[in-house]
Amino acid sequence: MAVTTPPYASDAPAEGTVDAVVIGGGAAGLNGALILARSRRSVVVIDSGSPRNAPAEAVHGLLALDGTPPSEILRRGREQVRQYGGRVVHGKVVSAEPASPSADGDLRFTIALADGRSVTARRILVATGLTDVLPQVPGLAEHWGHSVVHCPYCHGWEVRDEPIGILATGPASIGHAYLFRQLTEDLTYFTHGTDLDEDSRARFAARGIRVIDTPVTEVVDDARGALAGVRLADGQVVARRVLAVAAQLQARTHGLEGLGLPVQDLPKGRGFASGPDGATEVPGVWVAGNVTDLVAQVGASAAAGALAGADINKMLAIADTDAALQGIAEGSRQGATA
């Protein structure tokens, strides 16, 4: 599921070579850019305007900002990056590839946008986030981010004490059920074609979690359009006000193939592999946020962006020093031969 946010003012891409391009303008990307801009690095954020949490009314579990709309957090983030000289460009990256190094051997990358513009950068931070892939159940997607939720920490308090259904997608849904049982005494687990072992059934029974094995065929709404329940393959309608779904998670990788970033299979999906501080196996490229940590909430994604931004700045400082030493050495050699 991808939702586009309202358009916002876009900066012009910087001319010449910038220290860093951040691909993705969510919490991870903006916080990485903020760290870099405050370190007096020239930084350009390229944002397509389709954050994962756009359907949600508010961000929760984020200290001091709990209850703030996602769009407001991003608006403030863009303003703060610009306050320190960073640029935020509304655009879609169609390719990002290594380019010829500078005369002193420093790395270079070319990032091309769908509208034909391009930016050259010394380093790249990928923070494109991910997409939630929902089960193909009619009516489910229409309630995504409201009555169809995925995270007990992001949305749990808001749906407490409601009749909740777990629409199973695989083994991860079993743990999902225990977490949502903490929030309501009226919980039904729809196996929906997935396996549920006898031990889990016994544990569910002990917690009062009802199990239904008949497949779900569609989501049913009431007269006002609110989620009212699910229809089963036998025609029965089970009343529910909320459905929790452990969606499959897919990192947004389109346009980044030219970087050759390694990917990793995780229990809930696939994402880019990274080491400490977001560094990847590809020199000059870092990743942060949900594109590498599929279950990170906003706070954790922002923190990862900050760590990556700091590491990029450190490596740029080393490269700057190497270039300065090389310049002195070359000057000495030229002086000796004059």
C-alpha positions in Angstrom: 0.0 0.0 0.0 1.4 3.4 -1.0 -0.4 6.7 -0.4 0.8 10.0 -1.8 0.8 13.0 0.5 -0.3 16.5 -0.5 2.4 18.3 -2.6 4.8 20.6 -0.9 7.3 23.2 -2.0 10.3 21.7 -3.7 13.8 23.0 -3.8 15.9 23.0 -7.0 18.6 20.3 -7.1 22.0 21.7 -6.3 24.4 22.3 -9.1 27.8 20.6 -9.1 28.7 17.8 -6.7 27.1 17.7 -3.3 28.5 15.8 -0.3 25.4 13.6 0.1 22.1 12.7 -1.5 19.5 11.2 0.7 17.0 9.1 -1.3 13.8 9.1 0.8 12.3 11.9 2.8 10.8 10.0 5.8 12.0 10.0 9.4 15.2 8.1 8.6 16.1 10.2 5.5 15.3 13.6 7.1 17.1 12.9 10.3 20.2 11.7 8.4 20.0 14.9 6.3 19.6 17.0 9.4 22.8 15.5 10.9 24.7 16.1 7.7 23.4 19.7 7.2 24.3 20.6 10.8 27.8 19.4 10.0 27.9 21.9 7.2 27.7 19.2 4.5 25.9 20.0 1.3 22.9 17.6 1.2 20.0 17.0 -1.0 17.0 14.9 0.0 15.0 13.4 -2.9 11.5 12.5 -1.8 8.7 10.9 -3.8 6.0 12.0 -1.4 4.6 8.6 -0.6 5.5 7.7 3.0 4.4 4.4 4.4 2.4 5.9 7.3 0.5 8.4 5.2 -2.9 6.7 5.8 -2.5 6.9 9.6 -4.0 9.8 11.5 -1.2 10.1 14.0 2.2 8.7 15.0 2.2 6.9 18.3 5.0 5.7 20.6 7.2 8.6 19.8 8.3 10.5 22.9 7.1 14.1 23.0 5.4 13.7 19.6 2.9 11.0 20.4 -0.4 11.8 18.6 1.2 14.1 15.9 0.0 13.5 12.3 2.7 12.0 10.1 2.4 14.8 7.6 3.1 17.3 10.4 6.3 15.5 11.5 7.6 15.4 8.0 6.7 19.1 7.4 8.7 20.1 10.5 11.5 17.8 9.4 11.8 19.4 6.0 11.8 22.9 7.5 14.6 21.9 9.9 16.8 20.4 7.2 16.4 23.5 5.1 17.2 25.7 8.2 20.7 24.4 8.0 21.1 24.7 4.3 19.9 21.3 3.1 17.6 21.0 0.1 14.5 18.9 -0.2 13.5 18.0 -3.8 10.1 16.5 -4.6 10.9 13.8 -7.2 11.2 10.1 -8.0 14.6 8.5 -8.4 14.7 6.3 -11.5 18.4 5.4 -11.3 21.3 5.7 -9.0 24.7 4.5 -10.2 28.5 4.9 -9.5 30.2 7.6 -11.6 33.8 8.3 -12.5 35.7 9.3 -9.3 37.1 12.8 -8.8 40.6 13.7 -9.7 41.8 12.9 -6.2 40.1 9.5 -6.3 37.0 10.3 -4.2 33.8 8.5 -4.9 31.0 9.9 -7.1 27.5 8.8 -7.8 24.8 10.0 -10.3 21.2 10.1 -9.2 18.7 10.6 -12.0 15.1 11.7 -11.5 12.0 10.8 -13.5 11.7 14.4 -14.8 15.1 14.3 -16.4 17.0 16.2 -13.6 20.1 14.6 -12.0 22.3 15.1 -9.0 26.0 14.2 -8.5 27.0 13.2 -5.0 30.0 11.9 -3.1 27.9 9.7 -0.9 24.4 8.2 -0.8 22.0 7.5 2.1 19.1 5.2 1.0 16.0 5.6 3.2 13.2 4.7 0.8 11.3 2.7 3.4 9.0 -0.1 2.5 5.6 -1.1 1.2 3.0 -3.2 3.0 1.7 -6.0 0.9 -1.8 -6.9 2.1 -3.6 -10.2 1.5 -5.9 -10.1 -1.6 -9.2 -9.9 0.4 -11.8 -7.6 -1.1 -12.4 -4.5 1.0 -9.3 -4.9 3.2 -7.2 -2.2 1.6 -9.9 0.4 1.9 -9.6 0.4 5.7 -5.8 0.2 5.8 -4.3 2.5 8.5 -7.7 2.9 10.2 -9.7 -0.2 11.0 -7.1 -2.5 9.4 -3.9 -2.2 11.4 -0.6 -4.0 11.6 1.3 -2.8 14.7 0.0 -3.1 18.3 2.4 -0.4 19.4 1.5 2.0 16.6 -2.3 1.5 16.8 -3.1 -0.7 19.7 -4.2 1.8 22.3 -6.6 3.4 19.7 -8.4 0.0 19.1 -8.4 -1.2 22.7 -11.5 -3.1 23.9 -12.8 -3.4 20.3 -13.8 -6.7 18.8 -10.6 -7.4 16.9 -9.8 -10.1 14.3 -6.4 -11.4 13.4 -6.3 -12.2 9.7 -3.4 -14.6 9.6 -0.7 -14.4 6.9 1.8 -16.9 8.4 3.7 -17.9 11.5 4.2 -14.2 12.5 0.5 -13.8 13.1 0.6 -16.2 16.0 2.8 -13.7 18.0 0.6 -10.9 16.7 -2.4 -12.5 18.4 -0.8 -12.6 21.8 0.1 -8.9 21.5 -3.4 -7.8 20.5 -5.0 -10.1 23.2 -3.3 -7.7 25.6 -5.6 -4.9 24.2 -8.9 -6.7 24.1 -10.8 -9.6 25.5 -12.7 -10.1 22.3 -10.2 -11.5 19.9 -10.8 -13.9 17.0 -8.0 -15.6 15.0 -8.8 -16.3 11.3 -6.3 -18.9 10.1 -7.2 -18.0 6.5 -5.4 -21.0 5.0 -2.3 -20.8 7.3 -1.1 -23.5 9.6 -1.9 -23.3 13.3 -0.3 -26.1 15.4 -2.0 -27.8 18.3 0.2 -26.2 20.9 -0.8 -22.7 19.6 -4.4 -23.7 19.6 -4.2 -24.8 23.2 -2.5 -21.5 24.2 -5.1 -19.5 22.3 -7.9 -21.4 24.1 -6.2 -20.6 27.4 -6.3 -16.9 26.6 -9.9 -17.0 25.3 -8.9 -16.4 21.7 -11.4 -17.9 19.3 -10.1 -19.7 16.2 -11.9 -19.8 12.9 -10.5 -22.0 10.1 -13.0 -21.2 7.4 -11.3 -18.9 4.9 -12.2 -15.2 4.8 -13.7 -14.1 1.4 -14.3 -10.3 2.0 -14.5 -7.5 4.4 -18.0 -6.3 5.2 -18.9 -2.7 5.9 -21.9 -1.2 7.7 -24.3 1.4 6.3 -21.8 4.2 7.1 -18.9 2.5 5.4 -17.2 1.5 8.6 -15.7 -2.0 9.0 -18.4 -4.3 10.4 -16.9 -7.7 10.0 -15.7 -10.4 7.6 -17.6 -12.8 5.4 -16.4 -16.4 5.4 -16.4 -18.9 2.6 -19.5 -20.6 4.0 -21.4 -17.3 3.9 -21.3 -16.6 7.6 -20.5 -13.0 8.7 -18.3 -12.6 11.8 -18.7 -9.2 13.4 -15.4 -7.3 13.9 -14.6 -3.7 14.3 -10.9 -4.0 13.7 -8.7 -6.4 11.7 -5.0 -6.8 12.5 -2.8 -8.1 9.6 0.9 -8.9 9.7 1.4 -7.7 6.1 4.4 -8.9 4.0 7.0 -6.1 4.0 8.9 -5.2 0.8 11.7 -2.7 0.8 11.3 0.0 -1.9 14.2 -0.8 -4.2 13.0 0.6 -7.6 15.6 2.7 -9.3 18.4 1.5 -7.0 19.4 -1.6 -8.9 22.5 0.1 -10.3 24.0 0.4 -6.8 24.3 -3.3 -6.4 23.2 -3.3 -2.8 22.9 -6.7 -1.1 19.5 -7.8 0.1 18.6 -10.1 3.0 15.6 -12.3 3.6 13.9 -11.6 6.9 10.9 -13.3 8.7 8.5 -10.6 7.5 10.0 -9.8 4.1 13.1 -8.6 2.3 15.3 -5.6 2.9 18.8 -4.2 2.2 21.6 -5.7 4.3 23.6 -3.3 6.4 26.3 -3.2 9.0 26.8 -0.9 12.0 25.6 2.7 11.4 23.9 1.7 8.2 27.0 1.1 6.1 26.6 -1.4 3.3 29.1 -3.5 1.4 29.0 -0.9 -1.4 31.6 1.8 -0.7 29.9 5.2 -0.3 26.4 3.9 0.2 24.5 3.7 3.5 20.9 2.6 4.3 18.6 3.5 7.2 15.1 3.0 8.4 12.5 0.5 7.2 14.4 -0.2 4.0 16.8 -2.3 6.1 15.0 -2.7 9.5 11.5 -3.8 8.4 9.9 -3.4 11.9 11.4 -0.1 13.0 8.9 2.5 14.2 9.3 6.2 13.5 11.6 6.8 16.4 13.9 3.9 15.6 14.0 4.9 11.9 14.9 8.5 12.8 17.7 7.3 15.2 19.1 5.0 12.4 19.1 7.9 10.0 21.1 10.0 12.5 23.7 7.3 13.0 24.1 6.9 9.3 24.4 10.6 8.8 27.1 10.8 11.4 29.0 8.0 9.9 28.8 9.5 6.4 30.1 12.8 7.8 33.0 10.9 9.5 33.9 9.2 6.2 33.7 12.4 4.3 36.0 14.1 6.8 38.6 11.3 6.3 38.3 11.7 2.5 38.7 15.4 2.8 41.9 14.9 4.8 43.2 12.4 2.4 42.6 14.8 -0.5 44.4 17.6 1.4 47.4 15.4 2.1 47.5 14.3 -1.5 47.4 18.0 -2.7 50.3 18.8 -0.4 52.3 15.9 -1.7 51.6 16.8 -5.3 52.6 20.4 -4.6 55.9 19.3 -3.1 56.7 17.1 -6.1 55.9 19.9 -8.5 58.1 22.3 -6.4 61.0 19.8 -6.5 60.9 19.5 -10.3 60.5 23.3 -11.0 
